[in-house]
Amino acid sequence: MNTQQPATNSFIHHMSRRGFCRVGSQVALGIAASPSLLAQEAASNISRIKMNICLTPGSIGVSANQREAIDLAARHGFDAVEPFGGQLASLSMDQIAEVVGDLKQKKLVWGAAGLPVEFRQDDTKFREGMKTLPKIAASLRTAGVNRVGTWLSPSHASLTYLCNFKQHAERLREVARVLADHGQRLGLEYVGTQTLRNNRKYPFIHTMAEMKELIAEIGTGNVGFVLDSWHWWTAGDTVDDLLTLKNADVVSVDLNDAPMGVPKDQQIDGKRGLPLATGVIEVGGFLNALRQISYDGPVRAEPFNKPLNDLDNDAACAVTIAAMRKAFAQVR
């Protein structure tokens, strides 16, 4: 299997953190000849199309608590930041108000929180998560968070497609009802990566069309998509598929790129790149389709890229925001 990394990712790998920061993250990655011009164009586009660039620390190897994540997002020019449901649930009402005040003072908004319920395993694990969900959902509501997201495994070791579909519909319906009680929407991400689908006996949902069927079966009215450009591409979905959606159907969006020289059916989920690192995934078409359906929510980088993860927090954020601005400059 060819696991060649993009030239830009290789460049990061061979530089020390200090050297990388010294030459400037945007220049080192070839992201922008003029970062200020890209920032202006991206800001203009974001203002026009209402999407926002969201910092999701864990996806880029950044370790931070909620207040630190807010500071990093503001310092590097993000528009939104991931809310950490578990951390917010551990705070008092006054402490949550302080966090929200800091968020607003820095002119940031919330992105989507992760779902704190493990619904893919046995029933005991699922019930444990459901016991804690109401408290976390209530804390998210207090903080003003109205988007929650999670992902579906594209295969199962023992459940056939139909049995797995029924179990997902039943469990996620319970989850969605709790979130609905707290004014929140639930986003579901299908996983298109074929190498993941092939690693267990029974394939499961891995396309937009199949996810539409599950959302319809759940039937609570507050469930939509977490759209990921990687999974959209690996699933063989198209711009036309995206255009069948409405803004209300999309809860959150992930953006990334794929290594060059690797056939689509051999791509490895954990070896991705920042958007436009290689141009393998047609990010411009993906984002322009979202603009056409008037999507107005968070867009996060999710590269799962070791060279990026090896950078310190500020360098990783700087590289990520530069890549995201370059991607948003593709929106017309």
ZIDA-V250643 format. One record per backbone hydrogen bond with DSSP energy under -0.5 kcal/mol. CO is the residue of the C=O (numbers start at 0). NH is the residue of the N-H. Records with the same first field share a line. If there is no record, write none. Layout:
BEGIN
CO=NH ; NH
END
This chain:
BEGIN
0=2
5=9
6=10
7=11
8=12
9=13
11=14
15=19
16=20
17=21
18=22
19=23
23=27
24=28
25=29 ; 30 ; 31
26=29
33=36 ; 37
34=38
35=39
36=40
37=41
38=42
39=43
40=44
41=45
42=46
43=47
44=48
45=49
51=53 ; 298
52=78 ; 79
53=55 ; 300
54=56 ; 81
55=58 ; 59
56=59 ; 61
57=60
58=303
61=63
64=68
65=69
66=70
67=71
68=72
69=73
70=74
71=75
72=76 ; 77
73=76
78=108
79=54
80=110
82=84 ; 113
83=87
84=88
85=89
86=89
87=90
91=95
92=96
93=97
94=98
95=99
96=100
97=101
98=102
99=103
100=104
101=105
102=107
103=106
108=80
112=148
116=118
121=125
122=126
123=127
124=128
125=129
126=130
127=131
128=132
129=133
131=135
132=136
133=137
134=138
135=139
136=140
137=141
138=142
139=143 ; 144
140=143
145=184
146=112
147=186
148=114
149=188
153=203
155=201
159=163
160=164
161=165
162=166
163=167
164=168
165=169
166=170
167=171
168=172
169=173
170=174
171=175
172=176
173=177
174=178
175=179
176=180
177=181
178=181 ; 183
179=182
184=147 ; 186
185=223
186=149
187=189 ; 225
188=151
189=191
192=195 ; 196
193=197
195=198
196=199
200=202
201=155
204=190
206=210
207=211
208=212
209=213
210=214
211=215
212=216
213=217
214=218
221=185
223=187
224=226 ; 250 ; 251
226=253
227=231
228=232
229=233
230=234
231=236
232=235
237=241
238=242
240=243
241=244
245=248
246=249
248=224 ; 250
251=226
252=299
253=228
254=301
256=272
258=261
260=262
262=265
263=266
266=194
267=270
270=258
272=256
273=276
280=282
281=285
282=286
283=287
284=288
285=289
286=290
287=291
288=292
289=294
290=293
292=246
296=51
297=252
298=53
299=254
302=271
303=271 ; 305
304=308
305=309
307=310
311=315
312=316
313=317
314=318
315=319
316=320
317=321
318=322
319=323
320=324
321=325
322=326
323=327
324=328
326=329
327=330
END
